[in-house]
Amino acid sequence: PARAALDAFCAAFNARDLQRLTALLLESATVEIVGVVTEYGPDAPKDPRTGSFAGTLQPLTFDERGGVPVELLEGYLGTSPRCEVRAYHGSSLLLFWYDHEQGPLVRTLMTVETDGDRITRVRNYFFSPDLLAEVCTELGVPYALNGYRYWR
């Protein structure tokens, strides 16, 4: 992916600027939470009720609909994550850090595909604990898992 697009994504995300974040997406873009949902175009990810970008900007929760199981939220401080670009196997990916009592931990990562400075595809591995553990171990970064699914 184009580094400028990844940097722009992180800057918009860390500023909590949902409009600027989704403006990076092409009209034909797909945004996927692997194993949960695929969204099409820039409008679906910003929907305040169901959008994946809108949800990722918020603190982690567990309620009647689902979310991260309570036992996996132990030590989590209820803050919104911050995003950073990391090199990985000759490419780049996005890591998302969440504040915990023991310090910041990565709880998800995303891969991004681009066409120039615009984003064509985002894959969010929030509910992919095996992949998250493998990548974070290789990168030498601390992490916490979210389980395998959103639904209760």
Buried (B, 14 or more C-beta within 10 A) or exposed (E): BBEEBBBBBBEBBBEEEBEBBBBBBBEEBBBBBBEBBEBBBBEBBBEEEEBBBBBBBEEBEBEEEBBBBEEBBEEBEEEBBBBBBBEBEEEBBBBBBBBBEEEBBBBBBBBBBBBEEBBBBBBBBBBBBEEBEEBBEEBEBEBBBBBEEBEE
